[in-house]
């Protein structure tokens, strides 16, 4: 039976340790419990928030005046597919990093570069979680979800999910409650061909080279730790929502304009990084833009600070408020837009707060 708590604090359920209470918190430990809780809230016309690992969310200081369903379902199933791959279906509440560790240990390739990412399996399709050249969109076989418009449980194929860079058909919408995610992975002791230069350097491997899965996971964890991106209760740099800003993806003309502005900006180091994207667009580095306009690791505003390891992470140094954090984030974005003409967008989901 699901557990319900009134006026429940939400800050302890997030990696930022920020945000006010929920009017009602329901812990769903099975798919049936989650479906029942969502249907009940929808039938009553009550605001609803689904919360799992709390690693990619900023909850306003006022909290959430509605029902929060804590996604706590666990379970992993595997079966061999006709093409030799293995279908791994993880319940939405399964901790993501533990799932990746188990898959790597069992010699299943496809998500090894996504080690160390906090949160749950069910959240990964929403953001199309990615790192070091991999995205979950590359291995997702199906998303099992409750369609809140019809009240029916459905299975969505990848083409139904509208995956893009750090986005999907689910992000910013409340059309579905994700129950489980199925991944199709290849039995292999070697990881997929390396695509990310920084990871290749850490492994002393060339682009396109394949490296043992365990070595890839170890290298990724070390890189993430060096940026404060692996949760550690003893390290305030990890009291964050991970990277706060997405890397901008620009049209070629906009990227050329950025380069011209950057060249005229005192203190900018070199040129903005360029990564070619499909359709002729160009992705650049949010971290480079932030540093180019003068922000540095460790810069603080009250109890909120940029990580001492990575300027993309805004951290709660203790006793901060969501208002403080968002004010500093907007200060950064405003200055980048003023000086470089590019508007940064937040990566975490904002609950009870708006960006623009």
Secondary structure, 3 states (H helix, E strand, C coil): CCEEEEEEECHHHCCCCCCCEEEEEEEECCHHHHHHHHHHHHHCCCCEEEECCCCCEEECCCCEEEEEEEECCCCEEEEECCCCCEEEEEECCCEHHHHHHHHHHCCEECCHHHCCCCCEHHHHHHHCCEECCEEHHHCEEEEEEEECCCCEEEEECHHHCCCECCECCCCCCCCEEEEEEEEEEEECCECCCCCCHHHHHHHCCCCCCCCEHHHHHHHHHHHHHHCCCCCCCCCHHHCECCCCECCCEECHHHHHHHHHHHHCCCCCCCCCCCEECHHHCEECCHHHHHHHCCCCCCCEECCEEECCCCCCCEEECCCCCHHHHHHHHHHHHHHHHHHHCCCCCECCEEECCCCC
